[in-house]
Each structure stands twice: as C-alpha cells, then as structure tokens.
Amino acid sequence: MEFGYSIAGFFVGAIVGLTGVGGGSLMTPLLVLLFGIHPAVAVGTDLLYAALTKAGGALVHGRNQAVDWRIVTGLGSGSVPAAALTLWWLSTHSSSAYGSASIISGTLGIALVLTACALLFRKKLQAVAERPGIREWRERNLRMLTVGTGAILGVLVTISSVGAGALGTAALVFLYPRLSAVRIVGSDIAHAVPLTLVAGLGHWWLGNVDWALLGALLIGSLPGIAIGSQVAARLPERFLRPLLATMLFGIGGKLSLNLLG
C-alpha cells in the first residue's frame, strides 16, 4: 500500500509542479476517496506534508526577497490563533461533530469549490479590487482585512487542510492587487508554513497523523514536483488551470453532498 501512496504523491506533486497549486486540494480528497483513509487522518497527515514541502519554497522565496513579511505577519496574526482555537474546539468535539466523517468531508468539499472559483476568477477579482469605492474601502481597512483573512484561512485549513494555496493567493490578489505576482506567491507560501505546521502538530496531538503515510507521500511527491516543473514550461497555463478547476469542482461537489447526508 505504501507504493500506492507514493504513486499518489507523485501524481499530486506533478500537478503542483505543473500549475503551482493543488497540493492539499488534491492530496486530501485523493486519500479519502481513493484509499478510504479516514478524513481526519487524511487532513492531519496532509497538513504536515504541506508544512514540510512548502518550507523549502518559503526558504527560496525568502532568499530571493520575494516575501512581504508585513503581509505574512498580518495573516499569521489571524491564522495561527484561529488554528489553535479550532484545534481546541476539535479536541472538545472529537466524539461528535469532528468525529463524523461527513462533517469533515463536507467542509473539505466546500473548500475545494472555493479553490476552483479562485483559480478561474483570479484576474476578475484583481480588477474588482481596483474599482473606485472598493479600492478606498480596502485601503482604509487593509490591516483588519488581512488579519481577518488569516483567521478565516486558519479555520478552513485546520479543518480541511485546503485553503493555504489558491485561496490564500486569491485573497492576497484582492487585498494587494498592485503587489507583484512573485511576491504574492512568496508571501502566501511563507504564511502557509507556520499555519500548516501548527495545525498539523495539533492534529498529531489529536492522533490524526499517519507517519508511514506521510513518508510515502514525500517519497513520491518530491520527484513529481521536479518533473512537473520541467514540463510546465511547455504547456499553456490557460489550459492547465481550467482543467484543474473543473476537477476540483467535481470532487468538491461530491464531498459537499456529505453535509446534506
């Protein structure tokens, strides 16, 4: 079975290398739907997987001065406390709400649909942010909006392991539309490291991390990311992102139905 996990890691790693997104958005539902892993264990394991894989990217972006630490601090001021509070809530409700796979899967499904929307409408979101009236309101409340965005991401990521990538990037595009793309990506990755690490360690404390699974995923994903990154230069992004978004819509819709079940 470990070989199957490594193949899954390679597949997700290749998607990440091709598109720059899709880690948690694909890894967690893949573990749940394909391998039948309990959603809580899939989420906890994927959070530590994300913390480890994103740490290298954050280091590179930091060395290249492609991280706005003011933004990272603002997001973290909201996300890390929110993650801690969510973990506390999960620990007190583990026998009821969070113990139900339908709640976890449903939340994951909603996060995937939101991620798909972020992939499809990122440029439109950037245009909306620059409209008169919205721009002034955004600039007046920028600090509060940044912290609030971090808090929302903290809750969503802790419950579903999804949101620190495409959703975080989309939020930064709206809040900081004039920031360069590389600094938006670098800041988002740098913020994701402490968030996923805190949330992942919290899930480990709750007993929701499979270390053998984590190792197998890492073995497969690292070469997948490298190969996907090489192929990405030869494939048009306008084809890849809609394809990924369509996939996430389908998976997210299926998982969201668990909230109605």
Secondary structure, DSSP 4 states (H G I P E B T S, - for coil): -HHHHHHHHHHHHHHHHHHS--HHHHHHHHHHHTT---HHHHHHHHHHHHHHHHHHHHHHHHHTT---HHHHHHHHHHHHHHHHHHHHHHHHSTTTTTT-HHHHHHHHHHHHHHHHHHHHSHHHHHHHHTSTTHHHHHHHTHHHHHHHHHHHHHHHHHHHS-STTHHHHHHHHHH-TTS-HHHHHHHHHHHHHHHHHHHHHHHHHTT---HHHHHHHHHHHHHHHHHHHHHHTTS-HHHHHHHHHHHHHHHHHHHHGGGT-
